[in-house]
């Protein structure tokens, strides 16, 4: 985080706390941001004050906390205007289901909702609620509305909830939120740079019911897409079947088979400055997928498999290729296979991971192979690893410009 701060030009954040148990995490978020030199103005709803006191927030932020439109700090009772003008971004953390509903409908019945409505700066919202409340059609409808209105939604994440239930609805941890806020304030170093990514598995049909696929979840590719978006890049994400939602701001192209992925890459590659092949593409497809379901018989079944096009090989072999980054997932001999793969594919950078630790997992460790040698990106959650990988890619890409 230290280097990020040096690049931040704007340094004022309004932190809104609403009435949920995760309000206590607002204290830690404030501490982390203040330590980075950010000025924090805290505004609390009446309900938030039941969970954590304004005195605590004032002590951590070093500024008087606003709790009411009719409060003591502004003589003209125009706090909703003055506060929303004196900040570079507003973050609501935690944002309750009720507050999200208010934002989605433009309600303004307290200071925090009023200043959100009056704002002329970006709004970031970190939901925190019980999983049933998060999954309810009403909340999901409200979230879709906020996304359509240009609001950035941070999380929530899966895990154990204060009520004892397990599921989606936990607020992101303060460290993650602080990182997002700092990145959000940072100048967009990849503004105007176009990324093309492949992610996830491919699915090769055998018949209408069965197919050949692999255990790639898409998490690594989607995390890289997210990291590129954070730096202001334009991202086209060509994805095989996954259970993930597209990172906000990416142009998602859904495909199923390797042939479809190849076709989509051919269609979009001319525009790309950087191509990152994260997908676990099936090496083979079934020569003649059956139109009808294959019936079981007592004998064996032989399927003829034909090789799929090498998508990365095709892109790196173009007369004017984008900057190409390949991946290699190996179960053994990682260094040897990865270095060979980089040479065969003729690419400047290859990221290698151990398949048994990487595929489907939330964490990853990468070893990068480039002309300068090997570089380890230590084990961390995939978004953290993706951000470090992006930094490496950007450095190499800028050297070649
Ligand atoms: O999706 P996750 O669950 O998060 O898991 C991430 C991952 C383990 C799948 C990812 O990090 C990874 O390593 N992806 C590459 C998988 C792999 O081993 O690919 P490969 O060795 O088959 O191919 C090497 C490179 O060529 C890859 O960049 C691949 O995308 C590309 N390729 C391969 C075959 C093909 N027909 N076309 C390609 O473009």
Boltz pocket constraint, residues with backbone or C-beta under 6 A from the ligand:
constraints:
  - pocket:
      binder: B
      contacts: [[A, 198], [A, 200], [A, 201], [A, 215], [A, 216], [A, 217], [A, 218], [A, 219], [A, 220], [A, 221], [A, 258], [A, 277], [A, 278], [A, 279], [A, 280], [A, 281], [A, 282], [A, 283], [A, 308], [A, 309], [A, 310], [A, 311], [A, 312], [A, 313], [A, 325], [A, 326], [A, 327], [A, 328], [A, 329], [A, 330], [A, 341], [A, 351], [A, 353], [A, 355], [A, 358], [A, 359], [A, 360], [A, 361]]
      max_distance: 6.0
